[in-house]
Amino acid sequence: MSGRLSGRVAFVTGAARGQGRAHAVRLAAEGADIIAVDLCGPLPPAVPYDAATPGDLDETVRLVEETGRKIVADAADTRDPAALRAAVDAGMAAFGRLDVIVANAGICIPEPWDAITPESFQAVLDTNVTGTWNTVTAGAPRIIEGGRGGSIILISSASGVAMQPFMVHYTASKHAVTGMARALAAELGKHSIRVNSVAPGPVATPMGSGDMVGALTRAAETNELLARMNTPLLPEGIAQPEDISDAVCWLASDESRFVTATSISVDLGAAQY
């Protein structure tokens, strides 16, 4: 790797596995030390896939340390702003600075619109929108204090560019994340902090575990006309987490120093028609 993030520190949420782990490891491979958090515990009841474990976060720690960089990692719920502030404080005590935030943590619940309960809707909004906001407010003041500028990357979705059938709450939440990045970019620009969002399409992660495929299939059966929406245009059909990390790393680096208030799609064309 090029070391293009040498000397910097990145705060990554949802880092125990999947995209979050890939982002943490890639940023470390480029020279950044890492502050990592993940819930590492039970997900809201309506979520159909398996939760990350403390062992998953330990593996992320091992992989980051294997790159030669340092990491401070702990279990924290992004819905809990005090827990996120404590995680950032621990990272600041260890590393003395913060330069990059990757707000990656999120949940997804496939359900037809009329099967969504108030509890399910609230769980998605609390995690994907409020949790993202909490992540930024925990870390951005520390970037400002450093006076060096920085980069904040919010992980949205193809569902935040177009829409995803059978996921009204998820689509609403990811549109909110895309808008949040643009609005934050406007106000944080005076501090030389860039804010962008990344919009992945289908990605091979543990989010597909448990009953996720079954939940998608059952939801699609309620309206078969929508079942093939968001079909990727490229033959691979699905990205790997590391493919999304390529975009995240570029946004974290000086190579994108004049890119802000932008949504970058890494979706194999799934949301482009």
Solvent accessible surface area in square Angstrom, and as a share of the most:
residue,aa,sasa,rsa
1,M,160,0.71
2,S,88,0.57
3,G,32,0.30
4,R,63,0.23
5,L,1,0.00
6,S,80,0.52
7,G,45,0.43
8,R,53,0.19
9,V,4,0.02
10,A,0,0.00
11,F,0,0.00
12,V,0,0.00
13,T,1,0.01
14,G,13,0.13
15,A,0,0.00
16,A,0,0.00
17,R,41,0.15
18,G,15,0.15
19,Q,35,0.15
20,G,0,0.00
21,R,52,0.19
22,A,9,0.07
23,H,0,0.00
24,A,0,0.00
25,V,37,0.21
26,R,46,0.17
27,L,0,0.00
28,A,1,0.01
29,A,32,0.25
30,E,4,0.02
31,G,11,0.11
32,A,1,0.00
33,D,17,0.09
34,I,0,0.00
35,I,1,0.01
36,A,1,0.00
37,V,0,0.00
38,D,14,0.07
39,L,53,0.27
40,C,14,0.09
41,G,18,0.18
42,P,123,0.77
43,L,43,0.22
44,P,16,0.10
45,P,141,0.89
46,A,41,0.32
47,V,15,0.09
48,P,27,0.17
49,Y,17,0.06
50,D,78,0.40
51,A,31,0.24
52,A,12,0.09
53,T,66,0.38
54,P,87,0.55
55,G,45,0.43
56,D,37,0.19
57,L,11,0.06
58,D,94,0.49
59,E,57,0.25
60,T,0,0.00
61,V,37,0.21
62,R,118,0.43
63,L,42,0.21
64,V,0,0.00
65,E,95,0.43
66,E,121,0.54
67,T,52,0.30
68,G,57,0.55
69,R,81,0.30
70,K,136,0.58
71,I,21,0.11
72,V,40,0.23
73,A,34,0.26
74,D,89,0.46
75,A,58,0.45
76,A,11,0.08
77,D,36,0.19
78,T,10,0.06
79,R,87,0.32
80,D,62,0.32
81,P,55,0.35
82,A,57,0.44
83,A,28,0.22
84,L,0,0.00
85,R,127,0.46
86,A,59,0.46
87,A,11,0.09
88,V,1,0.01
89,D,69,0.36
90,A,47,0.37
91,G,0,0.00
92,M,32,0.14
93,A,94,0.73
94,A,59,0.46
95,F,39,0.16
96,G,55,0.53
97,R,65,0.24
98,L,1,0.01
99,D,6,0.03
100,V,2,0.01
101,I,0,0.00
102,V,0,0.00
103,A,3,0.02
104,N,22,0.11
105,A,23,0.18
106,G,26,0.25
107,I,6,0.03
108,C,6,0.03
109,I,3,0.02
110,P,7,0.04
111,E,26,0.12
112,P,28,0.17
113,W,187,0.66
114,D,103,0.53
115,A,53,0.41
116,I,32,0.16
117,T,64,0.37
118,P,108,0.68
119,E,128,0.57
120,S,3,0.02
121,F,78,0.33
122,Q,99,0.44
123,A,14,0.11
124,V,0,0.00
125,L,38,0.19
126,D,44,0.23
127,T,14,0.08
128,N,1,0.00
129,V,30,0.17
130,T,60,0.35
131,G,2,0.02
132,T,7,0.04
133,W,121,0.42
134,N,11,0.06
135,T,1,0.00
136,V,3,0.02
137,T,54,0.31
138,A,8,0.06
139,G,0,0.00
140,A,7,0.06
141,P,64,0.40
142,R,66,0.24
143,I,2,0.01
144,I,64,0.32
145,E,118,0.53
146,G,27,0.26
147,G,68,0.65
148,R,121,0.44
149,G,9,0.09
150,G,18,0.18
151,S,2,0.01
152,I,0,0.00
153,I,0,0.00
154,L,0,0.00
155,I,11,0.05
156,S,3,0.02
157,S,10,0.06
158,A,11,0.09
159,S,5,0.03
160,G,5,0.05
161,V,63,0.36
162,A,30,0.24
163,M,80,0.36
164,Q,50,0.22
165,P,10,0.06
166,F,27,0.11
167,M,10,0.04
168,V,75,0.43
169,H,0,0.00
170,Y,27,0.10
171,T,20,0.12
172,A,43,0.33
173,S,0,0.00
174,K,11,0.05
175,H,81,0.36
176,A,38,0.29
177,V,1,0.00
178,T,7,0.04
179,G,34,0.33
180,M,27,0.12
181,A,1,0.01
182,R,125,0.46
183,A,62,0.48
184,L,23,0.12
185,A,5,0.04
186,A,85,0.66
187,E,134,0.60
188,L,20,0.10
189,G,39,0.38
190,K,171,0.72
191,H,63,0.28
192,S,79,0.51
193,I,3,0.01
194,R,28,0.10
195,V,0,0.00
196,N,0,0.00
197,S,1,0.01
198,V,0,0.00
199,A,0,0.00
200,P,7,0.05
201,G,17,0.16
202,P,47,0.29
203,V,24,0.14
204,A,41,0.32
205,T,32,0.18
206,P,48,0.30
207,M,63,0.28
208,G,42,0.41
209,S,34,0.22
210,G,59,0.56
211,D,64,0.33
212,M,12,0.05
213,V,99,0.57
214,G,21,0.20
215,A,10,0.08
216,L,66,0.33
217,T,69,0.40
218,R,134,0.49
219,A,2,0.01
220,A,23,0.18
221,E,112,0.50
222,T,86,0.50
223,N,61,0.31
224,E,135,0.61
225,L,167,0.83
226,L,58,0.29
227,A,53,0.41
228,R,185,0.68
229,M,73,0.33
230,N,26,0.13
231,T,49,0.29
232,P,34,0.21
233,L,115,0.57
234,L,99,0.49
235,P,128,0.80
236,E,121,0.54
237,G,29,0.28
238,I,78,0.39
239,A,7,0.05
240,Q,89,0.39
241,P,15,0.09
242,E,103,0.46
243,D,62,0.32
244,I,0,0.00
245,S,2,0.01
246,D,71,0.37
247,A,15,0.11
248,V,0,0.00
249,C,0,0.00
250,W,85,0.30
251,L,0,0.00
252,A,2,0.01
253,S,1,0.00
254,D,81,0.42
255,E,104,0.47
256,S,1,0.00
257,R,148,0.54
258,F,166,0.69
259,V,37,0.21
260,T,58,0.34
261,A,42,0.32
262,T,52,0.30
263,S,29,0.19
264,I,39,0.20
265,S,45,0.29
266,V,36,0.20
267,D,6,0.03
268,L,23,0.12
269,G,14,0.14
270,A,2,0.01
271,A,8,0.06
272,Q,98,0.44
273,Y,145,0.55
